[in-house]
Every structure is written in structure tokens, then in C-alpha cells.
């Protein structure tokens, strides 16, 4: 174990998370072994990772964990330790010996960058390679991408609600996986963390103030504040709700700040007070009035108490509306707030899992790549989209407005009129003409056993902000958002409907009228 705060995301992940010996659910490798025993393991194939429904009642998901997934593909080897484990789990000696000769998992991965926005039924990550390799890769992918994508989406929503204020993450005490929470919250836009361990691997600013017990242990609120600032002028944040926020905590904090103002200024630190109970909108306005009256307008107000995007949005709106009635500038007041969030977004309490899946989409048959489909007649919503596909945004050339996310075959090209079809209803479609542009969504991110690119943590933060920024404001609403259309190209729609109507899992014959 080493202490190396890194600005590079890949290095941070390597520092924070050890490689697992068997990083998959058992059935993936059991299928891969059986492929090997059947002599089918080298068939060319593809899988696609996607979601069927966006989390938190939203319209989109933010792709997290891509770098962590690619790190495993790049660093993992079927070494002696792995082979001992596989022998212990009952795998066949000849299969284990074959994996030893392979050494590594040889797949090609297509995706948008870490932090990309993606939508239900859009191909977010595509795996191409041998049938054996993509089976194993899927087992690694799902753990590394599902929970981080959920976290990135949740914390991006929190940061969106908090704007123009800052966000602090302090979920370590209650999070199920605190290091991943702290890392992906920061990537999504959180500015600060209380989790000291995260800095072992990632260059994230760690801060800590005081708990109620500090004040209780003195039995006197001012004395507790006074001693804190005497020894911690570089950490000048005082918790003001132990007794009575406005009638005790705030006056004692003002008195302590005035006494230690010069000492705090010498450290370059920004003083603050923290609220942890009560009517936060009302209390914050009253605190801001009092602080400004005592020329302490530089003091930042930290808000805590089970906050999430919904409560932040409600409190922020109340402050924005009512601050002017108290003689305050709404924007300046909101700019001086840090929204410190822990339990709710740290546990993704309103939706603790993301239902991301990967499905086989094509396989080699008689020397030709053939599209395959999961029909799911008993639950049609689970009927998959066949083929190793890609997606493109259809945008207006003049305004950049996203009209549609079009899923299409990887070799399809578009120039003039394009028909974008509803995935299940032939009577629902849109026609797009020359006044639009097509923006490809995926690129190669892993090939020849190596990642392509090495993102910096700061780059991912900026990219997410830009990605979400391109969406219409109605797509970003927390409740009842407008949904971005995810449509199929005419060719892909025809193939899918032909397979469904003919109960075919694979287009073993030439698809009538069109190659695919």
C-alpha cells in the first residue's frame, strides 16, 4: 500500500482498488469453458452494454467506471495465482492451460469517454472479440460500470441542483463502498470530500471540521469555538446548531471569528459555519444578514442534514425567492453556500442499483458475422436490439439541438433523408433532412490489450459538465423530464422486426432484401 495522490484517473484507480483474482460471476467463465470444450471459443462475437430505464426517474445516465473496467482488461493476466484459484473452483485442467497460453483477455471496446451521457436502449459500451473473450469481459464490465454509473448520475444531479454553490461529499460513514462513492462523486462535480482515504490514490481535496461532541465536551459554545480557531485557523468552520442556531451558535461564531480574523486571514483559509438542523432556507438567510452586518461577508455557509438533489433544489429556490426581501442579493447568497451531502446520494437511497445489462448481439456463423436477438416473448420490454451497433446524435445544424439518438449498424452511413423508427411501432417514425448533422457516439477505447487515452480527473469533470450542458433543460428536470428519443435506423428496425415475427434468434439466412 502506498500514498500517491494522483491527478490521472487510471493511476488513481490503480492506487485505490486492487485487482481481483476472479473478477466475474462464475457463470461467465463456465460458459467460456464450455465454449472451449465445444470448440466454439474462437468464434467472432459482440456484446452491447445498455440500460432499459434511466435511474432516479431521469432521462439519462452518466457513464462511470469505464476506466476502471479498461484497467482490469489491461492489467489482468491468467497467472499462476489465478490458475490455482480456477483449479480450486473445479475448472478443467485443459481449459486452465489454455487460459495460461492466452495470458490476457483480447477484446476491442467501443464507447464514449468516461462521463458520457447515454440513454435507455442506446449501446453505451460495445465489446468485440472471440466468444470466449467477450464472455469473460462482460463479467468484469458489469461490476465496474453499473454502480459507478449510478453514482455519477446521482452526484451530477446533486451538483446541478447546488449550482452556483459548491458540493462537499461526506458519505464515508454510511456508504456501502465509500472509496467509489468519493471518487465518482468528485468526477461528477463534487468539490470536496471528507474521506481521508480517497487521497491515498486521487488528488481530491479532503476537508474536516468538527462534530457536535467538540462543543459538548467544553460545555461552553464560545470556548469551544475559540479553542478551535486558536489551533485550527486554517480549518475555520464552526458547527452552530448544538444549542440554538440563531440565538446561540451564530452569535458565538461571529464573536470567535472577530477575535481570530487576522489569524485566519494569514492562513488564506475561508471561514465558514455549518448548519445541521432546522429550516435551512430561513436559517441561511438570517445568518447571511447577520454575517454581513458584522463585515463577515466572506464567511461560507455549509448546509448539511440528509440533503439530496430534491431537498437542495427546494431550499435553493426558497433562498433565491426570499433573500431579496431580507435585503440580500440572491446570487451572492447562493454562491456562498457549500452543500455537504452524505447519506442520501452516498447510498443512492432512492435507487440503490442500476439495471445495466450486456447482451450478445452478433456471432460468427458459417464464416459470416450474424446479428442475434433475445426475443423475450414473455416480457417484450426485454427484447434486445440485434447486431453490433453504434449510435449517433441527430442534431440541428443551426442550433445544435438534439433531435434524436439514432441506433444503427456499425457500417451504416447517412447523408440525405434518414428515417428514424420507433423500436417497436412501425407507424411511429421521424424523417430528418439535410438541415441536421450526425454526431457519432462511440470510438475505440481499448485495442491490442491497451487503453487508448489516459484521462485526467479534471478532464472528466469538465467533460461531464459539457455533456450534460448540451441537453435541453427539459431533459435535465428531476421530475417528469422530457425523454430524448432513441430510435432505430430503418434498416435496423426491419431486421429486428423480421427476427421477432419469424421467431429467429439469429439471421442465419440472408435477411430478405437487405444485407446486415
N, C-alpha and C positions, 0 to 999 in steps of 0.2 A: 504494500500500500504506500502511495506517495501523495504529496500535496503539491498539485500543479494546476493552479487556476489558469484555464486556457480560454483564449478568445475564439478558437476554432471549434466548431461543433463536433467534428469527428474525434478530435483529441479529447474533448471534454467527455464524450460518451465512453471512450476507452478508459479514461481515468475513473469514471463513476461506476461503470457496470462491467462485471466480469463476464467472460464468455461462459456459457453453459456447456456442459458435456453433451447433453441430449436436448437440444433446444426446439423440441417439437412434441406434438401429441403422438402417441405410439402408432396410431393407425396410418399416419403418413408413411412412416418407414416400413410398416408391414405391407402396405400396398406396393411400395417401391421394391421390397424384397420379392414379392410375388411377381411383379413385372419382370424382375431379373430371372426368376426361375422359369417364367413362361417365354423368355427370350424376347420380350417386348420393350425392354427398358430403354433402348436407344431410339425408339420412335420419336420423331419430332412432334412437339406438342406446345400448347399455350394455355395459360390460365389468366383470368382477369379478376382483380380485387375491386369490389364496388360496395355501395350501401343501397339498401332499398328505401330507407327513410332517413331524413336528416335528423340529428338529435335536437333535443330541447324544444321541439315544435318549430324549429327554424327552417330556413330554406337552403342551407348549405352546410358543409363540413370543411374544416381546415385540416389539411393533410399533415399529420405529425408522425414522427417515428421512422420516416424514410431513411434518414442517415443511419439510425440505429440498426435497421434491417440490413442495409447495404454493408455496414461494418461487419455484421456476422458473416455475410456471404464472403467478404474479403478476407477476414481473419480466421475463419473456421477451417479446420483440417480434420480428416479422419485419422488422427494419430493413434498411438498405442493406447493412450488413456481412454479414448472414445471406443476403440475396438474391444477393450476389456469390458467396458460397460455394455456394449452390444452383445457380447458373448454371455454376460451375466443375465441379460434380458431374453436370451433364447434365440437369437438370430443365427441363421445358418452359417457355418464356417466359410463356405464358398462365397456367400454374399459379403461377409465381413472382409474377406481377402480382396474382393472386387472393389469395395469402397476404399481400401488401403491403396490400391493402384490408382484410383481416381484422385485421392488426396483432398480435392476441393469440389465444391458444387458449381458446375458450369452452366450458368443461366445468363440470358440477356434480359435486362429490366428496362422497361419504358415507363416514364412517369413525368408528371410536372415536378418542379422543385419542391423541397421541403417548405411547407407553409402555403401550398397551392389551395385554392378553393375548389371543391368538387361537389357534385350534385347527385341525388339518387339516380341510380342506373347508369351513371357515366363511368367508363373504365378509368379508374384512378391510377392503378398500377397494373402493368401487363408483364407477365413472365413468359419468356420463350426459351426453349431448350429441349433436352431429352425428357421423355415422360418421367423417368426416374428423378432427374434433377429438379423439375418443377414441382413434383410432389413434395420433395424434401423442402424446397424453398418456400412453399406455401405454409408448411408447418412453422417455419421461422418467421414468416411475414406477419401472420395474424396477431401474434402476441406483441410484436414490436410496433405495429401500426394502429391497431384498434384503440387501445387505451390512450396512447399519446394523441391520436386524432380527436378523441373525445375531450381530453384535457385542453388541447389547443383551441378547440371550438369554444369551450366553456369560458376559458380565460380571455379569449379575444372578445367575447360578448361582454365580459366584465369590464375590460379596458375601454370598449366602445361606450358603455354606459357611463364610465367615470370621466371621460373626456369633457373638459380640458384638464381635469385633475390627474394626479398620478395614482398608481396602484402599487400596493405592497402585498406580497403573498406571505402568509404565515400559517400554512396548513400542516406543518410537520407534526404537531401534537396529535392530529386526528386523521391524517391522510393514510390510506391503505398502502401507498407506495410514494413516500414523501420525496425521494430524490427525483423521480419522474415528474411529480407534481411541480416541484420547484423549477426544474429545467424547462418544462414545456409551458408553464405559466410565464416564465421570463421570455421565452421565444415569442409567445403570443402578445407580449406587450407590457407585462408587469415590470416595474422599475426596480423594486427592492424585494429582498427575501429575508426572513428571519432564520432560515435554515442554514446554520453554520457549516454543515457538512457539504452542502452543494458547492461551496467554494473550493473544496478539495479538488474538484475537477473542472469547474466552469467559472469564468471570470464574471461573476454576478455579485453586485454589491449586497453585503449582508449587514443588517442593522438590528439592534435590540434596544429596548428602552427599559421599562420597569413594569412589574406587576403590582397588584393591589397589596400584596404582602409586604412590599418595601415600605409603603406608607403605614400599614398596620403595625409593623414591627417597631416604629418610632412612637406611635400613639399620638403624634402631632403632625399634622399635614405640612405646615410650613417648614418645620425642622427637617422632615423627610425630603422635601424639595430642595431646601438649602444645602443639605449634605450631598445630595445627588449632583447638583450643579458644581459644588466645590470640587468634587473629584472627577466629574464627568462633563466638563464644559464642552467637550467635543461630541457628546451624546445628549443634547439638551431637550429631551422630550419628556414631558411630565404628564402623568395619568391623573385626571382631575375629577373622577366621579366616585372616589372611595366614600366620601361623606355626602356631599351635595354639590353638584357640578357648578352651578351658577353662584351659589351663595357661600361656598367654602373653597372648593377646588380652584376655580378660576381666580378669585382674589388672591389666594395664596401663591398661585403660579405667577401672576403678574408681579407680586411683591418679590418673589425669588428671581424672576427674570431681570427686574430692575437692579437688584443687588449684584447680579453676576453678568450683567450685559457686556461689560468690557472684556471680561474673561472669555465669554462665549465668542465674541467678535474676533478675538485673537486666534481662535482655532479655525475660523472660517465656517463653522457649523451653522446650520439653520435651526433656530429654536422651534419647538412645537409643543402642542398639548394634545392629549388623546382622550376621546370620548368613547365610553364603552357601554353606555346605557342611556335610556331616556328618549325623548323626542329629538332625534338628531338634527332634523331640519331647523326646528325652533332654537335648540341649544346653540347650534353653529352660528346662526345669525346673531344671537345675543352675545356670544363670545367674540365674534368679529367686531361688533360695535365697541365692546369694552377694550379689546386689544388695541384697536385703532385710536381710541381716546387716550390711551397711555403711551402712544407713539411706539407700539409694538406691532406695527402692521406687517413686519417680516415674519411673525410667528405663523407657522403652518398648523393647520388643524387636522389631526389624524382621526378618521372615523372607523370604529370597529363595532362588532356586535352582530355576528351571523349575517354579514352582507353578501348579496349576490347581485347579478345584473338587474333584477327586478326591483329590489329594495333601493339600490343605488339610483336607478333611473327615477324612482318616485321621490326620493329625498332631494336629488339634484334639481328636479323640476320645481319642487316646493321652494327651494332656496332661490332659484332663478326668478320665480314669480314674486316672492315676498321680500327679498333683500332690498330692493329699491324703497319699499315702504319704511324700512329702517334706516334709510339714508345711505345705503351701501350700493356699490357697483356690483352687479350680479356676476359678470365675467371675472373680475378681480377676486371676488369671494370664492368662486368655484376653482379658480386657478391656485388658490392657497389651501386646497384640500388634498390629502392623501387618503385614499380609500383602502384600508387594510383588511384584506379578506382571507379567511382561513377555511373554516369547516365546510361551508356550502359549496363553493367552487372546488375546494381541495378534494372533496369526496364525490363531486358531481352528483350531489344528493338528489336532484330531481330526475336524473337518468344516469345510473352508475355504470352503464356499459354501452358500447357501440356495436351494432349488429353487422359490422363489415364481414363480408364473405369473399372467398375466391372460388371460382368455378372453372372447370375445364371448358375451354371454348373452341379448341381445334386439336386435331390429331392426324398424324400421317396414316393414310390408308392406301394401300397399293401404290406407294411411292408419291402420293399427292396429299397435300395438306387439305383436310376436310373440316368444315365447321361442324361443331357438335352443340347440342342443346339439352338442358334439363327441362322436361315438359311439365312436370308437377301438375298433373290433371286435377289432383285433389285440392290443390291450393294454387290457382293460376298466378297469384302475385309472385310466386317463386319461379315461374317460368323464365329461364335465362335468355340472354341475347347471344346468339351464336356467332362464332368467328373471333379471330384475334383482331379486335377492332381498335380504333382510335377515336378521338373526339376533337371537335373544333368549335370555337365560338363563332357564331354568325353575328357580326356587328354592323351597325350603320356606319358608313364611311364618314359622314359629316359630323356626327355627334359622338360616335364611339359607344352608343347604347347597345347592350347585349340583347339580341332578339331571341336567341335560341342557342342551346348547346346541342350540336348535331353529332350523333354517334354514327360512325361509318366504317367500312372496311379499310384496312390499313393502306391499301393501294388506290383507293378511290380519289379522284381529282375533281375539283369543282371550278367552273368558270362562269357560265351564264346562269340560266334559271335552275334553281335547286328546289326540289320538293322535299320538305321535312315532315315526316309522318309521325303521328301518334303511335307509340309502340304497339297498341292493341286494337285501335279503331281505324279502319281504312277510310272512314268518312271524315276523319279529323286530320287535317294537314295544312301546312302553310307553304306558300311559294315565295321564294326570295330571288331578287333580280340583281342587276349589275351595280345597284347602289349600296351593296353590302360587301364586307370583306370577311375572309375565313382565317381564323387565328388558330393554328394547331396547338393542342393542349399537352401533348406528350413528346418526349425526346428520350434518347438513350441515356440512362443514368448509371448503368453497370454493364460492363462487357469485358470479356477476356480476363475474368477474375478480379477486376478492378473497378472502383468507383470512378465516375467521370465528374470531376469537380470536387471541391472541398469547402463547403460554405462556412463563412464566419458567423458567429452567433448574431452579431449586429446586422449582417446581411439578411438573415432570416427574419429578424424583427421588422426591418424595413420592407421586405418583400410581402409579408403578411399584411402590413398596413396598406400597401399599394393594391394587393389582390382584393381585399375586402372593399377598398375605396372605389374600385371600378364597378361595384354592384350598385344598382339603383337603391335609393334609400328605402323603398318599399320592400326590397328583398332582405333588408337588414333589421326589419322590425322584430322585436322579441315575441310578439303575439300576432297571429294571423298575417304573416308576411306573404307577399306575392311570391309565387314559385317560378323559378326560371324553367322554361320549357326544355325538357330533354327529349329530343326527337330522334328518329332513325332515318337514315337516307332511304330513298325509295328502293334501292337495290337490297339493302339490309332488311328492310321491312318485308319485302317479298320473300326473301329466303326464310325469315323467321316464320311467317305465316304458312309457307309451304311445308316446313318441317312440322309445325303444330297440326295442321289439317291432315297430314299424312302419317301422323304418329311416328315420325322418324327421329331418332336420336342423332343421326349423322347424315349428311348429304353424300351418301356413298355413290350415288349416281350423279351425273351432271344435273345441276339444278335447272329445271326447264326454262329455256330461253336465255339464261344468263349464267356466266361462269362466276363462281365465288370461291 
